Amino acid sequence: MITLLYLIRYAMRDLWGKKVRTGLTALGIAIGIASLVSLFIVSLGLRARVGESINTLLGSSIIVRMRNSEPISIYVVHLLSNIPGVKKAVPVIIGSGLVESNNAFILAVPIDEIQSFQTIINGSSISSPRALECLMPKESATRMGISIGSTVRVVTQYAQEGVSFKVVGLSEVGGLLQAALAGPASVVAVSIEQGEKLLNKRGVADMILIRVNDPSNVSRVVNAIKLTYPNLAVSTEEDVLNQAQSILNTIDAVIFTISAISIVVAGVGTMNSVTMSIREKIREIGVLKSIGTSPAQILFIFLTEGVILGLLGGFLGSVFGIGLGYVVIKQVLPRMFRFEINLPFILSPEPFINGLVIAIAASFLSSLLPSLNASRIRPVEALRYE
């Protein structure tokens, strides 16, 4: 134990004696780890927001579509409503068009369901199914100079002359939901009756949202739908969440690949630092070996230097990464796009620990080869080294 502590002190004294080199090497590691940790934190916030958005939109609901992606008959709504355990079947029509010459995503649902899809923050909901009224996101309305009571012209492929709608309410649409559905376009909500006319989908819907009486009955209702109507594709909140998680896992892989480049660069810096330290101490290595120091102990000294560099750089990088992640989530992302993205800042030990472990592992591997070379130096050759 005494020998081990001595070897660690020897490694630390060597690093302390080269403060500038040690600092620059640790800084290189910290930069790579900071970028990795900050992106991990953004990923955590993204996952939490996706789960929240899906839960808010679906909850214990079920999405029903045709397997061939064709529109589904409104008549099916009445059939699905009669399945035991189904509280309500809601037809949904979606499409694209222009609002005041701006790209728009058109969402059409029964007027009593509109607030399930968009939260009204100013004004009111649509008064009647046939009313030429609509809801718009507050951010989009402000950008286009539209206020409650204004009239906007909605143009689609099937209504090329346009239809004038009165804006009766401004809604708050989750940034991720809007990004997934329409990107930077506005999400304009109308009654399903008006959506049928605008998008030429009379008597059909793009999907049906089924609300169940009891969340515990979801699987039973899903099985009943699949058994009774085999041509329908059924998805639950869990299915949609799994699909979203699969996409997020791919994003995480891309994030790690991008960050790995900077970590590799930091690893090269660590290798260079340890190699220089070995070259400067070849005669000392010869002396140590001549008095009985084993190759394993020489290997341990320089591996310890690499690990200390990784520990120092990993700690600093993880701390900086948490701060950088906070800035990205609270300052950068909300201002980066034309639509607002608000992600929660989740202070979890996972990114910090991951950053620290990756830094130590990268530094250990980077210093392994030069340390092995140092352990193989013959005492006579080392003492002759000038």
Residue pairs with C-beta under 8 A, 6 or more apart in sequence:
3 297
4 300
7 297
7 300
7 301
7 304
8 304
10 301
11 301
11 302
11 304
11 305
11 308
12 304
12 308
14 277
14 281
14 301
14 305
15 22
15 305
15 308
15 309
16 22
18 277
21 273
21 276
22 273
22 309
22 312
24 269
25 269
25 270
25 272
25 273
25 309
25 313
26 309
26 312
26 313
26 316
27 313
27 316
28 265
28 266
28 269
28 270
28 313
29 263
29 266
29 269
29 270
29 309
29 310
29 312
29 313
29 314
29 317
29 359
29 362
29 363
30 313
30 314
30 316
30 317
30 320
31 262
31 266
31 317
32 259
32 262
32 263
32 265
32 266
32 317
32 359
33 263
33 266
33 313
33 314
33 316
33 317
33 318
33 321
33 355
33 356
33 358
33 359
34 316
34 317
34 318
34 320
34 321
34 324
34 355
35 259
35 262
35 321
35 324
36 255
36 256
36 259
36 262
36 263
36 317
36 321
36 354
36 355
36 358
37 317
37 318
37 320
37 321
37 322
37 324
37 325
37 351
37 352
37 354
37 355
38 321
38 322
38 324
38 325
38 328
39 255
39 258
39 259
39 325
40 252
40 255
40 321
40 325
40 350
40 351
40 354
40 355
41 321
41 322
41 325
41 326
41 328
41 329
41 345
41 346
41 348
41 351
42 325
42 328
42 329
42 333
42 343
43 248
43 251
43 252
43 255
44 346
44 348
44 350
44 351
45 329
45 343
45 344
45 345
45 346
46 176
46 248
46 251
46 343
47 245
47 248
48 343
48 344
48 346
49 174
49 176
49 342
49 343
49 344
50 176
50 241
50 244
50 245
50 248
51 241
51 244
53 174
53 176
53 177
54 237
54 240
54 241
54 244
55 237
56 174
57 116
57 117
57 177
58 209
58 236
58 237
58 240
59 211
59 215
59 237
60 211
60 212
60 214
60 215
60 218
60 237
61 209
61 210
61 211
61 212
61 237
62 209
62 210
62 212
62 218
62 221
62 222
62 225
62 234
62 235
62 236
63 207
63 208
63 209
63 210
63 234
63 235
63 236
63 240
64 72
64 76
64 80
64 89
64 207
64 208
64 209
64 210
64 225
64 232
64 233
64 234
64 235
65 72
65 206
65 207
65 208
65 232
65 233
65 235
66 72
66 231
66 232
66 233
67 231
67 232
67 233
71 201
71 204
71 205
71 206
72 204
72 205
72 206
72 207
72 208
72 232
73 203
73 204
73 205
74 91
74 203
74 204
74 205
75 203
76 89
76 208
76 229
76 232
77 89
77 90
77 91
77 205
77 208
78 89
79 229
80 86
80 89
80 208
80 210
80 225
80 229
81 88
81 89
83 221
83 224
83 225
83 228
84 221
84 224
85 212
85 213
85 214
85 217
85 220
85 221
85 224
86 210
86 211
86 212
86 213
86 221
87 211
87 212
87 213
88 210
88 211
89 208
89 209
89 210
89 211
90 109
90 110
90 113
90 116
90 208
90 209
90 210
90 211
91 109
91 110
91 192
91 205
91 207
91 208
92 107
92 108
92 109
92 192
92 205
92 206
92 207
92 208
92 209
93 106
93 107
93 108
93 109
93 192
93 195
93 196
93 199
93 201
93 204
93 205
93 206
94 105
94 106
94 107
94 108
94 181
94 206
94 207
95 105
95 106
95 108
95 156
95 195
95 198
95 199
95 201
95 206
96 103
96 104
96 105
96 106
96 156
96 182
96 185
97 104
97 106
97 154
97 155
97 156
97 157
97 159
97 198
97 199
98 104
98 154
98 155
98 156
99 136
99 144
99 152
99 153
99 154
99 155
99 186
99 188
100 144
100 146
100 152
100 153
102 140
102 144
102 185
102 186
103 182
103 184
103 185
103 186
104 154
104 182
104 185
104 186
104 187
104 188
105 178
105 181
105 182
105 185
105 186
105 187
105 188
106 154
106 156
106 188
106 190
106 195
106 198
106 199
107 117
107 118
107 181
107 187
107 188
107 189
107 190
107 195
108 189
108 190
108 191
108 192
108 194
108 195
108 196
108 198
108 199
109 116
109 117
109 189
109 191
109 192
109 195
110 129
110 191
110 192
111 125
111 126
111 127
111 128
111 129
111 191
111 192
113 209
114 125
114 126
114 135
114 189
114 191
115 125
117 189
118 135
118 137
118 171
118 172
118 173
118 187
118 189
119 171
119 172
119 173
120 135
120 169
120 170
120 171
120 172
121 138
121 170
121 171
121 172
122 138
122 148
122 169
122 170
123 135
123 148
123 167
123 168
123 169
123 170
124 168
124 169
125 135
125 168
125 169
126 133
126 134
126 135
126 168
126 169
126 189
126 190
126 191
127 133
127 168
128 191
129 191
129 192
129 193
130 191
130 193
130 194
131 191
132 163
132 164
132 165
132 166
132 194
133 165
133 166
133 167
133 168
133 190
133 191
134 152
134 154
134 165
134 166
134 167
134 168
134 188
134 189
134 190
134 194
135 167
135 168
135 169
135 170
135 171
135 188
135 189
135 190
136 146
136 152
136 167
136 169
136 170
136 171
136 186
136 187
136 188
136 189
137 170
137 171
137 172
137 173
137 178
137 186
137 187
137 339
138 170
138 171
138 172
139 339
139 340
140 146
140 186
140 187
140 339
141 147
141 150
141 167
141 170
143 338
144 186
146 152
146 167
147 167
148 167
148 168
148 169
148 170
149 166
149 167
149 168
150 166
150 167
151 164
151 165
151 166
151 167
152 164
152 165
152 167
152 188
153 162
153 163
153 164
153 165
154 162
154 163
154 164
154 165
154 188
154 190
154 198
155 161
155 162
155 163
156 198
156 199
157 200
158 197
158 198
158 199
158 200
159 197
159 198
163 194
163 197
163 198
165 188
165 190
165 194
171 187
171 189
173 187
175 337
175 339
175 340
175 341
175 342
176 341
178 187
178 339
179 337
179 339
179 341
181 187
183 339
184 337
184 338
184 339
190 198
192 205
195 201
196 202
196 203
210 221
210 225
212 218
212 221
218 236
222 234
222 236
225 232
225 234
226 232
226 234
263 358
263 359
263 362
264 362
266 313
266 359
266 362
267 362
267 363
267 365
267 366
268 366
270 306
270 309
270 310
270 362
270 363
270 366
270 367
271 366
271 367
271 369
271 370
273 305
273 309
274 302
274 305
274 306
274 309
274 366
274 367
274 370
274 371
275 370
277 302
277 305
278 285
278 302
278 370
278 371
278 373
278 374
282 377
282 382
282 385
283 382
283 383
283 385
285 298
285 374
285 377
285 382
286 377
286 379
286 380
286 381
286 382
286 383
286 385
287 382
287 383
288 297
288 298
289 295
289 298
289 377
289 378
289 379
289 382
290 379
290 383
295 375
295 376
296 375
298 371
298 374
298 375
298 377
299 371
299 372
299 374
299 375
301 371
302 367
302 370
302 371
302 374
303 364
303 367
303 368
303 371
305 367
306 363
306 364
306 366
306 367
306 368
306 371
307 360
307 363
307 364
307 367
309 363
309 367
310 359
310 360
310 361
310 362
310 363
310 364
311 356
311 359
311 360
311 363
313 359
313 363
314 355
314 356
314 357
314 358
314 359
314 360
314 363
315 356
317 355
317 359
318 351
318 352
318 355
318 356
318 359
319 352
321 351
321 352
321 355
322 347
322 351
322 352
325 345
325 351
326 345
329 343
329 344
329 345
330 345
333 341
333 343
334 340
334 341
334 342
